[in-house]
Amino acid sequence: MAAMRTLHTAPASFIVTPAPHLVSPTPTPRGALPAKAPPAAAATIQSHARPPLSPRVGRRRPCARAASSGAGAVVASVEDAKRDVLIALSQIIDPDFGTDIVSCGFIKDLEISETLEEVSFRVELTTPACPVKDMFEEKANEVVAALPWVKKVNVTMSAQPAQPVYAGDLPEGLKKISNIIAVSSCKGGVGKSTVAVNLAYTLAGMGARVGIFDADVFGPSLPNMVSPVNRLLVVNPESKSILPTEYLGVKLVSFGFAGQGRAIMRGPMVSGVINQLLTTTDWGELDYLVIDMPPGTGDIHLTLCQVAPLTAAVIVTTPQKLAFIDVAKGVRMFSKLKVPCVAVVENMCYFDADEKRYYPFGKGSGTQVVQQFGIPNLFDLPIRPTLSSSGDTGIPEVVSDPQGDVAKIFQNLGVCVVQQCAKIRQQVSTAVSYDRSIRAIRVKVPDSDEEFFLHPATVRRNDRSAQSDEWTGEQKVQYGDVPEDIEPEEIRPMGNYAVSITWPDGFSQIAPYDQLDMLERLVDVPLPATAAVASS
């Protein structure tokens, strides 16, 4: 029985009618037949309820069309053929974004053969750990093969290259990491390390490139929970960067692998060590870096949140009320730092015996965190001797028993993390954009349903960063210095809290969402007929 409580549901429909904006209003060319209607029974998917499938990225799967096509079914040109293919593919809906895969920009390298009979294209997903990638491949083959003129379909599945969604100067070691996940709880002994390690190896099993950073200098746990052959970190003599050790394909960095054991040092020194270990490590390309946070809300936590652009946090707690008190402090810390908490894991929740379920420590801590702070997903971990002993044997539970009940819970958690990170990246990347057709900056802050528009000149004139006097706060840029027709050249995200706006004079303005929300808004803005032309 999967111990998972999901307080929201994702869209389940996978096949819909073609997107209206892809259907050409022009009549069908002479000699061409209209595309067949999609199957009456829409395919459905429940990505939260199924275990992740084995990775199949970068593989071609030809699908010969059935011989039921009418003879002489042709299209007039390659452009008409491409349009038919895109219309067919727009029936496939991403269950996380609620948008068709064509509008999401997943379709790449679309090619039609000279004979107008063979179709080839690539579906580029946001992550190689996408839990529905096999279903995307199957449905893409199905809807394109249903076109009357298609005799063969070649679909390649791939994933976007690992890169952070945030702008700004990142340390060299973090520039090729797509998502950084903090596993945290202010209270010690609740199982953060257990959750962090098993989550990391679950994501790796889903096909992602993963690393683990043990941020606890005073009591590093990672060396006991994994069994790498090389148990010492090595420094590259040329680049002076730290080379992480590896175990079963997952990259590992911990102060425990530095040959120093446990640290005895003051707070400022610890922050420096953490900063050095995290930022000077040559992580390479990673889809997910899981950070095992130490207990508390002190210097180390602030250092990590300031240095690393955290994508999301997973909160770990236990059923006791005392655990809730400490965990609440951590949730509030992440809230102030604009780091979304995407899931709560309640560890040591129950055990089963004599065909009954017992809760020796009571109930309610995890549910209380979810209800009080609005975190959408709650996962219950049982009391299992094997889960506890895996921290001593050096083999994570999801590796030693990949088909067990605990592994299934972590598979559900992994699917949740993948989906939530994809949503966060999509929301952040489109939160602020510039629409040239109406000459306005569109703002839709993550986790908000409100959308509003700002005049570019208003945004530029209300800059409160480098163009203000350092001591008095008086603005150096006067009203008349900014022309009314000024337009931003580029808008890029800056973490989960602000955007960086580049103006024609070369100035880069940092605009927090809170500040944009306080500016004078445009009213009666005409809605564009097409999608916004944005720099984001």
ZIURBEL-V689793 format. One record per helix or strand of 3 or more residues. SS is the DSSP state (helix for helix, strand for strand). FROM is the first residue (numbers start at 1). TO is the last residue. If there is no record, write none. Layout:
BEGIN
ss=SS from=FROM to=TO
ss=SS from=FROM to=TO
END
This chain:
BEGIN
ss=strand from=4 to=6
ss=helix from=20 to=22
ss=strand from=60 to=64
ss=helix from=78 to=89
ss=strand from=107 to=112
ss=strand from=118 to=125
ss=helix from=133 to=145
ss=strand from=152 to=159
ss=helix from=172 to=174
ss=strand from=177 to=184
ss=helix from=192 to=205
ss=strand from=210 to=214
ss=helix from=222 to=225
ss=strand from=245 to=247
ss=strand from=250 to=254
ss=helix from=255 to=257
ss=helix from=267 to=279
ss=strand from=286 to=292
ss=helix from=299 to=307
ss=strand from=312 to=318
ss=helix from=321 to=336
ss=strand from=341 to=347
ss=strand from=351 to=353
ss=strand from=356 to=358
ss=helix from=365 to=373
ss=strand from=377 to=380
ss=helix from=385 to=393
ss=helix from=397 to=400
ss=helix from=405 to=429
ss=strand from=432 to=435
ss=strand from=440 to=443
ss=strand from=452 to=454
ss=helix from=456 to=461
ss=helix from=479 to=481
ss=strand from=490 to=494
ss=strand from=498 to=502
ss=strand from=508 to=512
ss=helix from=513 to=518
END
